[in-house]
């Protein structure tokens, strides 16, 4: 944990937020690629019907706008004010209505209620281990017995130099194979839609479609 000149500690979470503020406020994000393929296929193929949806980490607004254009009642949330400003601008330009909310998925204060469909394209895997646990504590109350959840993660077995690097800097790194099933499995039935091996620094990715498990005695 670094310190500023005035002695105030700077956390990794703060540095990451500054990074996203710069990206969304000053440039076009490298991941600004439009609505994602697996989301488009799930909606246009009829697996996910129009319903009350939330984009967790709405970033470039692409997924939220796509859902709104296809009849969904959409909330988009992000902890970056610059991202929310970008989403508001793009939503207005697209002529859609989305409830954009600035909030932090590890300590939600403004997002309320439950949703039929949740989308996370690259937030959960961007968190350290402590914040991943906080994310689950905050996001699970947004679901109900029939909620479905589409999640994209960076996922690959760590290479030897990555194990040294992540241990040195104390960061979580990508999801490991089987980690999504271990973390979400107690709460969701999980279907792996795709897993891809990539070349370069990001060595793999996966997309999962999850259905909330009905607990004994739970409201349905």
N, C-alpha and C positions, 0 to 999 in steps of 0.2 A: 504494500500500500504506500503510494507516494504522498509527499507533502507539498503544499504550495508554500510560497515565500512567507505567508502570514501564519504558517504552522498548521493550517487546516488540512486534515487528511483527505486524500482523493482516492476514492474506491474504484475498483475495476468496473463496477456498475456505472459510476459517473463518467468514466472515460468512454465506455461503450455508448452512453447516451449522447455525449458530445460528438462522437463519431457519426451517429445517425443524424444528429442535428445538422452537421456539416453536409453530409451526403444529400439529405432531402432539401436542405435550404439553398445549397450552392451549386449542385450539379445533378446530372441524371444518374441514378443508381445503376450499377452494372446488372442488377437483378430486375430492372424495370423492363420486363419482357412481355407484358400483357397478361391476360388471364391464363392460368396454368393448364396444361394439357389434361391432366387427370381430373381436374375440377370440371373443365368443359365437357369431357366425356361422360362424367357421372351425371351432370345436369342434362345435357342434350340427349343422352342415351336413356333418360328416364329413371335412373336409379335413385336420384335425389329430386323430389318434387318440390315446387315452390312452397315455402314455409318460412318460419321466423328463423333467421340465420344471423350469425355473428362471425366477422372476420377478425381473428385474434392476431393483432400486429398487421394492420391494414396497409401500412407502408406506402406503396405507390398507388393504391386505390383500385388496381386492376381487377382483383378477384371480387371485391365488394361491388364495383360497378357492374361487372358481368352478372352477378347474382341479381342485382336490382333490375337489370335489363330483362331478366328472365322471370320476373314476377315474384321474387322473394322480398320479404320484409326484412331489410338489412340494417344491422348495426356494425360499424367498423370502429375498432379501438386500437390506439397506439400510444406509447408513452412519450413519443417525440412530438413536441408542438409543431415543428417544421413539417413532419409527416402529416399531421392532421390538417395543417394549412394547405398542403399540396392536395390532400384528398378532397377537401372542400372545394378547391378550385377545379379539380378534374371532375368531381361529381356534378358541379353546376354546369360545366361545359358539356357533359354527357347528357344533361337533362334528366338525371335520376334523383330520387330522394333516398338518402342514406343518413342514418343517425350517427354522425361522427362524434366519438367521445375520446378525449385524452385521458388515459388511465394506464396503470401499470399492472401487468398480469401477475406479478408476484405480490401485490398488495392492493387489490381492487378496492376502489372507493366510490366510483361513479356508475359503473355498469351494474345493472340490476335485472332481476328476473331470470327466466330460463329460456333456452333456445332449442329449437328442433334440430338445427344443423350448425355445427361449429367447424371453422376452417382455420388451420394454423400452417402457414407456409414459411417455416424457417425461424420461428421464435423459440420453441422449446429447446431445440438443439443448440441454440446460441447462448444458453444460460449455463452458469456453473451448477454444480451438483446441489448446493443449498437452494439456489433459486429455482431449480427444477422441482424440488419438493414443494417450495412455496407456490409455484405455478399450479401444481396439481391441487393443492389445498384451495386455491382461489378459483380455479376453473371448474372443478367438479360440481360446485353448487350452481353453475350456470346450465347444467344438464338436467334432464328428467328421464323417466324410465324408457322413453323411446327415442332419445337423442342419438344422432349420428355425428361422427367426428372425422373429418378428413385432415390428416397431418402429413406434412413433408419434412423429412429430416436428412441432414448429412449423416451418412452411416458407412463405416468401414472398419475393419480390424486395424488398430494402430500399427504403423510402421515403427521400427526400432528407434529411429531418431525422434519420432513424435512422442513416444513414451518419455524420453529424456526431456524434450522440450516442454511438454505439458506438466511434468513433475517439477521442473525448474521454475516455471512461472505460475504454477498453482491454478491452471485453468482446466475446464472439464474436457475439452476436445470434442470430437464428433461422437454421435451415438455409436455404441458397439452393437454388432449383430446380436439380436435377442433382447436388447435393453428396452426397446419400446414395448415388447410383449411383457417383460418383467414389471415395468413401471405402470403400464396402463391395463394389463391383463386382469388385475383384481376387479376392475370397474367396467371393462369393455370386452366384448367379443371382437377379435381383431382379424381383419383380412388384409394381407399384404397385396396391394395392387401391382406394385412394380418395385424392383430393386435393380439398380444399374451400377456397374463398375465404370469409373471414369479415369482419365489420365490427368496428371497434374497434381497440384496441391490438394484440391478436393477430389478424393479418390473414390467416392461412392455416394449414392443417394437412394432414398427409398420413400415410397408413399403408402400410407396405410388408411384404410377405411374402417372405422370402428363403430360398433353399435353398443349403446349403454346396456349393461346387464340389469335385469329386473331383480331387485332384492326381494327376498321373501317378506310379504306383508307390505311392500311399497305400494304407493298409489300408482295406478296405471290409467 
